[in-house]
Amino acid sequence: FARTDDPVHLFEFLVQLVKGVRKLADVELLQLAVRVGVHVGSVIVGGWGTRQHPRLTTWGEGCDVAKLCARYAEPGGIVATERFLEMVPEPAKEAMHAAAAHSRVIGTISQ
């Protein structure tokens, strides 16, 4: 992360994303839920495709662990690894846990 508060901003964004999907599902009467996995690790980013139809993809340990976290998440939930949470300053971590307890959108897994 470029700044020490980036993990906090990411968490806040993910909470809003989950809530937004939940709200959309309620309004449109859809059975729709998102599962989010968060991890910090190495990834490779590459582009492929054509000029008219470019594609961007990522792969590597960071993607694999985040995907595993998402599998453990409840529908509408966020699961973060301890490695991610270690990057969050203590005061912000307390606020994150309070928000998570209120909205039930986070869990953690150890590596």
N, C-alpha and C positions, 0 to 999 in steps of 0.2 A: 504494500500500500504506500502511496506517496505521502499521506499525512496520517497522523496518529488517530484522527477521528474518522477516517474512511471506513473502518469496520462498523462503526456505529451508524454512519449514513447508509451503508449497505443493508444493515439489519432493518433500519427504519423503512427503506425502500421495499424490502421484501415483505414486511408486515403490511404495508399499503398495497402491494401487489396481491397478496393473499386475500385481504379484505375486499379489494376491487373485484377480483374474480368471484368471490362469494356474493357480492352485491349484484354483479351482472347476472349470475345464475338465479338469484332470487327474483330480479326484475323480469328476466326473460323466461322464468319457470324452467330452467335447464338443470339437469343433473351434471354439474360441472364443478370440479375442485382441482386445485393445483397442489402438488407436493414439491417442496423445495429442499434441496440439499446444499449446504454451504461448507466449503473447505478451502484451505489455503495451501497451494502446492504448485509444482511445475506443470506447465502446459505448453503445447506447441500450437500456434495459430497459423493457419495456412489458407490461402485462397485458391480456388480452382473454378472451373466452368469457363464460360465464354464471356466476351465483353458485353454482350446483350443480356446474359444470364449469369452474373458472377455469384459465386458461393463462397462463404467463409465457414471454416470449421475449426474446431479445437479438439485436441486429444492429448492424453498423458495422464500421469498419476493424479493430478489435481481434479481432472474431469471424472476419472474413474471413482475416486472417493466421494466426490459430490453426488454422483449418480447413485452410489450405494446409500448415502445419507437420505436421498430423496425416496428411495425404496422403503426406508424405515419410517418415514414421515406418515402421519395420518393424513387422510384427505383434508386439504386446507391447512396443512401443517408445515413447519420448518424444522429441520434437524441440522444442527451445526456440529462440527468436530471440535474437540478440545483445542486443537491447534488454532482454529479460527478464534475461539473465545479467549485464548491466551493473548491475543493481539489487542483485545479490548481493554481500555483503562478501567480500573476498579470502579470509580463512580458511575461510569457509563454502563458497566456490566450489571450493577445493581438495578439501574433503570431498565435495562433490557430484560432482566429476569422478572421484574415487576410487570412490565408490559406483557411478557410471555405468559406469566401466570394468569393475568387478566384475560388474555385472548386465546390462550392455549395454542400457541403457534410455534413453540420451540422445544426441542429436546437436544440432548448431546450424546455423542458416541465417542469412545476412546479409540485411539489407533493402536 
